[in-house]
Each structure stands twice: as C-alpha cells, then as structure tokens.
Amino acid sequence: MTLITTPNLEAPDDFYEALIEAHQGLSTEESHAFNARLVLVLANHIGSLAVLREAFAAAK
C-alpha cells in the first residue's frame, strides 16, 4: 500500500465542516489534544508504518 496524495475525499467541504465543528468549544490545548488523538486513530486505521512514514514526509 502506498500513500494516496491525489484528492480522495468524497465530500471535502463536508469533511472540513465536520472537522471545524469537532473543534467548536475546545480551548487551544484541548484542540491540540483532539488533533493528537485523531492522528492516532487514523494511524491505527491505516496500520502500515511504511504508509505513515510517507505521510510524515508529505506533511513536512
């Protein structure tokens, strides 16, 4: 499996709206903690260290 870097979201605007809504009412610290937990949940879903390393490189 390789990292998909081309647009792949069914409804990107809906995703963005849901992400913003998930942060509503959170302090900056809580927002950072939420993001950290979200990264861990998604990393677990991906499950491949090689793909995650590709994602790390792409995010830099």
N, C-alpha and C positions, 0 to 999 in steps of 0.2 A: 504494500500500500504506500502511495506517495501523497504528499500534501496537495490538496486541491487549492490552487491560488486564483483560479478564474471565478467569476461570480457564480455562486451556487445556492443562494438563498431563494426560496420560493417567493417570499414577500419581504424584501429587505426593509422597506419602510415600516411594515408591521413589526419586524424584529426590533428595529431601532426604537420604535414607540414603546414596545414591551420592555426593553432594556432601561429606557428612561423612567418608565413607570415603576420598575423594580427598585430604582434608586430614590424614588419620591419619599420624603420624610426622613431619610437617613442623614446622619451627620457625615462629615468628611471621613472620619475614622471608620464609621460603620459602612460607608460606601466602599472604602478600600478593602475592608474585611469581606464584604459581599463579593467584590471582584476576585479576591483571592480564593474564596470558596467556589465561585463559579468556574475559575480556571481549573481547580482540582476536579470538579465534577466532570467538566468537558474532557480533561486529560484522561480521566478514568474511562470515559465513553470511547475515546479514540483508542486507548490501550496500547499503542505502539510507540516505544521510545524513539525509534527512528523518525516517525512522522512528527512526534513532538519536537525533536531536535530541529527538523526542517522548519517547524513553526517558530521556534525560538530565533532561528537565523532570519526568517522572513520578517519577524516583528522588529528586529534590530534595524 
